[in-house]
Amino acid sequence: MRRFLLALGLVFGFVVFSAPAASAADNTRWQVEPCPAGTKALWLPRVDRVGTDLSCTTEEARSAAVEAAADSGSPTRVMNVVIAAAQQFADRSLTAESPCVLGAKGAVGEAIGTCVASR
Protein backbone atom coordinates (compact mmCIF):
# COMPACT_ATOMS: atom_id res chain seq x y z
CA MET A 1 0.00 0.00 0.00
CA ARG A 2 2.89 2.35 0.76
CA ARG A 3 4.24 1.89 -2.77
CA PHE A 4 0.83 2.68 -4.23
CA LEU A 5 0.61 5.89 -2.21
CA LEU A 6 4.12 6.83 -3.30
CA ALA A 7 3.22 6.30 -6.96
CA LEU A 8 -0.01 8.25 -6.51
CA GLY A 9 1.97 11.10 -4.96
CA LEU A 10 4.40 11.06 -7.88
CA VAL A 11 1.55 11.24 -10.39
CA PHE A 12 -0.12 14.05 -8.46
CA GLY A 13 3.15 15.97 -8.34
CA PHE A 14 3.66 15.45 -12.05
CA VAL A 15 0.18 16.76 -12.83
CA VAL A 16 0.51 19.78 -10.55
CA PHE A 17 3.99 20.84 -11.61
CA SER A 18 4.05 19.85 -15.28
CA ALA A 19 3.59 22.27 -18.16
CA PRO A 20 0.02 23.15 -19.09
CA ALA A 21 -1.68 20.80 -21.51
CA ALA A 22 -1.75 21.71 -25.18
CA SER A 23 -4.91 23.50 -26.24
CA ALA A 24 -7.42 21.79 -28.45
CA ALA A 25 -7.81 23.34 -31.87
CA ASP A 26 -11.24 24.27 -33.23
CA ASN A 27 -10.50 22.94 -36.72
CA THR A 28 -9.94 19.34 -35.59
CA ARG A 29 -11.99 16.17 -35.25
CA TRP A 30 -11.54 12.59 -34.13
CA GLN A 31 -10.99 10.02 -36.87
CA VAL A 32 -12.64 6.98 -35.32
CA GLU A 33 -11.66 3.37 -36.02
CA PRO A 34 -13.96 0.76 -34.46
CA CYS A 35 -12.49 -2.09 -32.47
CA PRO A 36 -13.16 -5.72 -33.45
CA ALA A 37 -16.25 -7.38 -31.98
CA GLY A 38 -15.84 -8.27 -28.32
CA THR A 39 -13.20 -5.61 -27.67
CA LYS A 40 -13.15 -1.91 -26.96
CA ALA A 41 -10.64 0.91 -26.71
CA LEU A 42 -8.94 0.77 -23.31
CA TRP A 43 -5.86 2.48 -21.91
CA LEU A 44 -3.30 -0.07 -20.68
CA PRO A 45 -0.34 0.53 -18.36
CA ARG A 46 3.05 -0.02 -19.97
CA VAL A 47 5.28 -2.74 -18.54
CA ASP A 48 8.80 -1.57 -19.32
CA ARG A 49 8.69 2.24 -19.09
CA VAL A 50 6.53 5.14 -17.95
CA GLY A 51 3.31 5.62 -19.86
CA THR A 52 0.27 3.98 -21.31
CA ASP A 53 -0.95 2.57 -24.60
CA LEU A 54 -4.42 2.67 -26.14
CA SER A 55 -5.50 -0.68 -27.52
CA CYS A 56 -8.56 -2.63 -28.60
CA THR A 57 -8.82 -5.24 -25.87
CA THR A 58 -11.22 -6.80 -23.38
CA GLU A 59 -12.00 -5.66 -19.86
CA GLU A 60 -10.60 -8.99 -18.63
CA ALA A 61 -7.25 -8.45 -20.36
CA ARG A 62 -7.07 -4.90 -19.00
CA SER A 63 -7.86 -6.12 -15.48
CA ALA A 64 -5.10 -8.73 -15.77
CA ALA A 65 -2.61 -6.05 -16.87
CA VAL A 66 -3.62 -3.80 -13.97
CA GLU A 67 -3.34 -6.65 -11.48
CA ALA A 68 0.08 -7.66 -12.81
CA ALA A 69 1.29 -4.07 -12.48
CA ALA A 70 -0.03 -3.80 -8.92
CA ASP A 71 1.51 -7.15 -7.95
CA SER A 72 4.88 -6.23 -9.48
CA GLY A 73 5.76 -3.85 -6.65
CA SER A 74 7.20 -1.44 -9.22
CA PRO A 75 6.30 2.20 -8.45
CA THR A 76 6.58 2.98 -12.17
CA ARG A 77 4.11 0.28 -13.15
CA VAL A 78 1.69 1.31 -10.40
CA MET A 79 1.95 4.91 -11.57
CA ASN A 80 1.15 3.71 -15.09
CA VAL A 81 -2.05 2.12 -13.76
CA VAL A 82 -3.09 5.43 -12.22
CA ILE A 83 -2.33 7.28 -15.46
CA ALA A 84 -4.29 4.73 -17.53
CA ALA A 85 -7.30 5.05 -15.23
CA ALA A 86 -7.17 8.85 -15.46
CA GLN A 87 -6.96 8.73 -19.25
CA GLN A 88 -9.88 6.29 -19.47
CA PHE A 89 -11.95 8.53 -17.21
CA ALA A 90 -11.06 11.68 -19.18
CA ASP A 91 -12.00 10.02 -22.48
CA ARG A 92 -15.54 9.23 -21.31
CA SER A 93 -16.76 12.59 -22.61
CA LEU A 94 -15.12 12.34 -26.07
CA THR A 95 -17.24 12.33 -29.21
CA ALA A 96 -16.15 12.30 -32.84
CA GLU A 97 -16.85 16.05 -32.96
CA SER A 98 -14.91 16.99 -29.81
CA PRO A 99 -12.03 19.42 -30.42
CA CYS A 100 -8.62 17.83 -29.92
CA VAL A 101 -4.86 18.21 -30.24
CA LEU A 102 -3.53 17.05 -33.62
CA GLY A 103 -2.08 13.56 -33.42
CA ALA A 104 -3.60 12.77 -30.02
CA LYS A 105 -5.15 9.36 -29.37
CA GLY A 106 -8.30 8.76 -27.39
CA ALA A 107 -11.00 6.24 -26.57
CA VAL A 108 -14.01 7.63 -28.43
CA GLY A 109 -16.83 5.50 -27.14
CA GLU A 110 -15.58 1.95 -27.64
CA ALA A 111 -13.42 2.90 -30.64
CA ILE A 112 -9.91 4.29 -31.01
CA GLY A 113 -9.78 7.88 -32.16
CA THR A 114 -6.91 9.84 -33.68
CA CYS A 115 -7.11 13.63 -33.80
CA VAL A 116 -6.91 14.97 -37.36
CA ALA A 117 -7.50 18.32 -39.07
CA SER A 118 -11.06 18.98 -40.21
CA ARG A 119 -11.65 19.18 -43.91
C-alpha positions as CSV (number, residue, x, y, z in Angstrom):
1,M,0.0,0.0,0.0
2,R,2.9,2.3,0.8
3,R,4.2,1.9,-2.8
4,F,0.8,2.7,-4.2
5,L,0.6,5.9,-2.2
6,L,4.1,6.8,-3.3
7,A,3.2,6.3,-7.0
8,L,0.0,8.2,-6.5
9,G,2.0,11.1,-5.0
10,L,4.4,11.1,-7.9
11,V,1.5,11.2,-10.4
12,F,-0.1,14.0,-8.5
13,G,3.2,16.0,-8.3
14,F,3.7,15.5,-12.0
15,V,0.2,16.8,-12.8
16,V,0.5,19.8,-10.6
17,F,4.0,20.8,-11.6
18,S,4.0,19.9,-15.3
19,A,3.6,22.3,-18.2
20,P,0.0,23.1,-19.1
21,A,-1.7,20.8,-21.5
22,A,-1.8,21.7,-25.2
23,S,-4.9,23.5,-26.2
24,A,-7.4,21.8,-28.4
25,A,-7.8,23.3,-31.9
26,D,-11.2,24.3,-33.2
27,N,-10.5,22.9,-36.7
28,T,-9.9,19.3,-35.6
29,R,-12.0,16.2,-35.3
30,W,-11.5,12.6,-34.1
31,Q,-11.0,10.0,-36.9
32,V,-12.6,7.0,-35.3
33,E,-11.7,3.4,-36.0
34,P,-14.0,0.8,-34.5
35,C,-12.5,-2.1,-32.5
36,P,-13.2,-5.7,-33.4
37,A,-16.2,-7.4,-32.0
38,G,-15.8,-8.3,-28.3
39,T,-13.2,-5.6,-27.7
40,K,-13.1,-1.9,-27.0
41,A,-10.6,0.9,-26.7
42,L,-8.9,0.8,-23.3
43,W,-5.9,2.5,-21.9
44,L,-3.3,-0.1,-20.7
45,P,-0.3,0.5,-18.4
46,R,3.1,0.0,-20.0
47,V,5.3,-2.7,-18.5
48,D,8.8,-1.6,-19.3
49,R,8.7,2.2,-19.1
50,V,6.5,5.1,-17.9
51,G,3.3,5.6,-19.9
52,T,0.3,4.0,-21.3
53,D,-1.0,2.6,-24.6
54,L,-4.4,2.7,-26.1
55,S,-5.5,-0.7,-27.5
56,C,-8.6,-2.6,-28.6
57,T,-8.8,-5.2,-25.9
58,T,-11.2,-6.8,-23.4
59,E,-12.0,-5.7,-19.9
60,E,-10.6,-9.0,-18.6
61,A,-7.3,-8.4,-20.4
62,R,-7.1,-4.9,-19.0
63,S,-7.9,-6.1,-15.5
64,A,-5.1,-8.7,-15.8
65,A,-2.6,-6.0,-16.9
66,V,-3.6,-3.8,-14.0
67,E,-3.3,-6.7,-11.5
68,A,0.1,-7.7,-12.8
69,A,1.3,-4.1,-12.5
70,A,0.0,-3.8,-8.9
71,D,1.5,-7.2,-7.9
72,S,4.9,-6.2,-9.5
73,G,5.8,-3.9,-6.7
74,S,7.2,-1.4,-9.2
75,P,6.3,2.2,-8.4
76,T,6.6,3.0,-12.2
77,R,4.1,0.3,-13.1
78,V,1.7,1.3,-10.4
79,M,2.0,4.9,-11.6
80,N,1.1,3.7,-15.1
81,V,-2.0,2.1,-13.8
82,V,-3.1,5.4,-12.2
83,I,-2.3,7.3,-15.5
84,A,-4.3,4.7,-17.5
85,A,-7.3,5.1,-15.2
86,A,-7.2,8.9,-15.5
87,Q,-7.0,8.7,-19.3
88,Q,-9.9,6.3,-19.5
89,F,-11.9,8.5,-17.2
90,A,-11.1,11.7,-19.2
91,D,-12.0,10.0,-22.5
92,R,-15.5,9.2,-21.3
93,S,-16.8,12.6,-22.6
94,L,-15.1,12.3,-26.1
95,T,-17.2,12.3,-29.2
96,A,-16.1,12.3,-32.8
97,E,-16.9,16.1,-33.0
98,S,-14.9,17.0,-29.8
99,P,-12.0,19.4,-30.4
100,C,-8.6,17.8,-29.9
101,V,-4.9,18.2,-30.2
102,L,-3.5,17.1,-33.6
103,G,-2.1,13.6,-33.4
104,A,-3.6,12.8,-30.0
105,K,-5.1,9.4,-29.4
106,G,-8.3,8.8,-27.4
107,A,-11.0,6.2,-26.6
108,V,-14.0,7.6,-28.4
109,G,-16.8,5.5,-27.1
110,E,-15.6,1.9,-27.6
111,A,-13.4,2.9,-30.6
112,I,-9.9,4.3,-31.0
113,G,-9.8,7.9,-32.2
114,T,-6.9,9.8,-33.7
115,C,-7.1,13.6,-33.8
116,V,-6.9,15.0,-37.4
117,A,-7.5,18.3,-39.1
118,S,-11.1,19.0,-40.2
119,R,-11.6,19.2,-43.9
